[in-house]
């Protein structure tokens, strides 16, 4: 199993450009997440998908959109990139959802994005 | 006040030393607690869960103090390979299937 994969690993954009970050997991997990990590800020949740066909906003959703294409794939789109979106983006997945349980989050290797 | 707070460090300790990290959380209804480890420029990985009674995994001991709303991680006999950032993670149970990550504490173990 590859676990959680992300593409691309690195990306440089100019302000105003758009791009889509891809994430896929082969562990048959139900829930998937997109985080951004900035120095001193910890991981902040952008969007999550509790199950196929559903998506919800996290802590910092402005400037982003997501698509849960199927159970395996969860993409993050930046429609008009801004320098404030320079960050490291991590995708993660967990086996099951539910407020009464928590399952380990498995992370992808990250995408390092710079917006000039 | 942030939901989850940690001393950012860095903690610089010699090999063989014992080091402890604390993490405080603001939501008293939080139910689940975890420590993740993140190596430089890598993804976070689960180190251990934190149970009410405290738990130990080899050189690592995690404890929870609900009254004071903090969790701790103790590392004994530090190894060079323990150098990493340690993330405190709390499930606040305020919404479906989301958790809050602390900013992390950086540890460097020195030969």
Boltz contact constraints between the chains, C-beta under 6 A:
constraints:
  - contact:
      token1: [A, 31]
      token2: [B, 97]
      max_distance: 6.0
  - contact:
      token1: [A, 40]
      token2: [B, 103]
      max_distance: 6.0
  - contact:
      token1: [A, 42]
      token2: [B, 101]
      max_distance: 6.0
  - contact:
      token1: [A, 42]
      token2: [B, 102]
      max_distance: 6.0
  - contact:
      token1: [A, 42]
      token2: [B, 103]
      max_distance: 6.0
  - contact:
      token1: [A, 43]
      token2: [B, 101]
      max_distance: 6.0
  - contact:
      token1: [A, 50]
      token2: [B, 96]
      max_distance: 6.0
  - contact:
      token1: [A, 50]
      token2: [B, 97]
      max_distance: 6.0
  - contact:
      token1: [A, 90]
      token2: [B, 43]
      max_distance: 6.0
  - contact:
      token1: [A, 97]
      token2: [B, 97]
      max_distance: 6.0
  - contact:
      token1: [A, 99]
      token2: [B, 96]
      max_distance: 6.0
  - contact:
      token1: [A, 102]
      token2: [B, 32]
      max_distance: 6.0
  - contact:
      token1: [A, 102]
      token2: [B, 91]
      max_distance: 6.0
  - contact:
      token1: [A, 104]
      token2: [B, 46]
      max_distance: 6.0
  - contact:
      token1: [A, 107]
      token2: [B, 43]
      max_distance: 6.0
  - contact:
      token1: [A, 107]
      token2: [B, 44]
      max_distance: 6.0
  - contact:
      token1: [A, 109]
      token2: [B, 43]
      max_distance: 6.0
  - contact:
      token1: [A, 110]
      token2: [B, 43]
      max_distance: 6.0
